[in-house]
Amino acid sequence: MPSLGDILKADSMPLVGLGVLGLALPFLFPALRPQFAFLVKSGAKLFLEAELGAEGALADHLVDAAVDALIGASSHGSDEHRKVRTEHEIDRFVSAACAAAQRRGWDEEDAERRYRRHVAKLDSALSQARYRAHPSQRAALDHAHELLAHRAAKARHATVRSEKARAKPAKPLRT
């Protein structure tokens, strides 16, 4: 079965022809209009369900990997070493969540919503992991929770600033 990338790389004329045929068929055969409307709605629903399901699974995988790494980071070493490893893992999660949201988002607002969902899932998973963790690990997980709140807000503001910078027109050069 060809992927979307294969279809988009193909010659555009057959795709345009299929689109025109798909739009013209209900007008040429009015009896097909209800079936056509049903097919379009069903296709849109299936696409959205697949998109949201895939996004949820990817976010769950990212969160599970981050929680496992944070539990592993909080298992060994001194308190200072645990904090450093926790900071490193939170930074990795924030950058991965930003990249995944930007890559899969339809626009900047959608990317921001996806990013917030990733952060909220990790926040919830950290709360659950804290209660299951050994008492020596709880301090590191609390530190991770605080870092997540701080770094997630900082990453979001950096994204907004970079978008504003790209939106500004360049100043003309004076000669």
WOVEN-V584246 format. One record per backbone hydrogen bond with DSSP energy under -0.5 kcal/mol. CO is the residue of the C=O (numbers start at 1). NH is the residue of the N-H. E is the energy in kcal/mol with one decimal. If there is no record, write none. Layout:
CO NH E
CO NH E
//
This chain:
3 7 -2.1
4 8 -2.5
5 9 -1.7
6 10 -0.9
7 10 -0.5
11 15 -0.7
12 16 -2.5
13 17 -2.7
14 18 -2.4
15 19 -2.2
16 20 -2.6
17 21 -2.5
18 22 -2.6
19 23 -1.9
20 24 -2.5
21 25 -2.2
22 26 -0.6
24 27 -0.6
24 28 -2.4
25 29 -2.6
29 32 -2.4
30 33 -1.3
32 36 -2.8
33 37 -2.8
34 38 -2.2
35 39 -2.5
36 40 -2.6
37 41 -2.5
38 42 -2.6
39 43 -2.5
40 44 -2.4
41 45 -2.4
42 46 -2.7
43 47 -2.3
44 48 -2.5
45 49 -2.7
46 50 -2.4
47 51 -2.6
48 52 -2.7
49 53 -2.5
50 54 -2.5
51 55 -2.3
52 56 -2.4
53 57 -2.3
54 58 -2.5
55 59 -2.4
56 60 -2.5
57 61 -2.3
58 62 -2.3
59 63 -2.6
60 64 -2.9
61 65 -2.3
62 66 -2.0
63 67 -2.8
64 68 -2.6
65 69 -2.2
66 70 -2.5
67 71 -2.7
68 72 -2.3
69 73 -2.5
70 74 -1.8
72 75 -0.9
72 76 -0.6
78 82 -2.5
79 83 -2.1
80 84 -2.3
81 85 -2.4
82 86 -2.5
83 87 -2.7
84 88 -2.2
85 89 -2.3
86 90 -2.5
87 91 -2.5
88 92 -2.2
89 93 -2.3
90 94 -2.9
91 95 -2.4
92 96 -2.3
93 97 -3.1
94 98 -2.4
95 99 -2.4
96 100 -2.6
97 101 -2.4
98 102 -2.5
99 103 -2.3
100 104 -2.1
101 105 -1.7
107 111 -2.4
108 112 -2.2
109 113 -2.2
110 114 -2.6
111 115 -2.4
112 116 -2.4
113 117 -2.1
114 118 -2.1
115 119 -2.4
116 120 -2.6
117 121 -2.3
118 122 -2.2
119 123 -2.6
120 124 -2.4
121 125 -2.4
122 126 -2.7
123 127 -1.9
124 128 -2.1
125 129 -2.6
126 130 -2.1
127 131 -1.1
128 132 -1.0
129 133 -1.4
134 137 -1.9
134 138 -1.0
135 139 -0.6
137 141 -2.1
138 142 -2.6
139 143 -2.2
140 144 -2.2
141 145 -2.1
142 146 -2.2
143 147 -2.7
144 148 -2.6
145 149 -1.8
146 150 -2.1
147 151 -3.6
148 152 -2.3
149 153 -1.4
150 154 -2.1
151 155 -2.7
152 156 -2.0
153 157 -2.3
154 158 -2.0
155 159 -2.0
156 160 -2.2
157 161 -2.5
158 162 -2.3
159 163 -2.0
160 164 -2.2
161 165 -2.3
162 166 -1.9
163 167 -1.6
164 168 -1.2
//
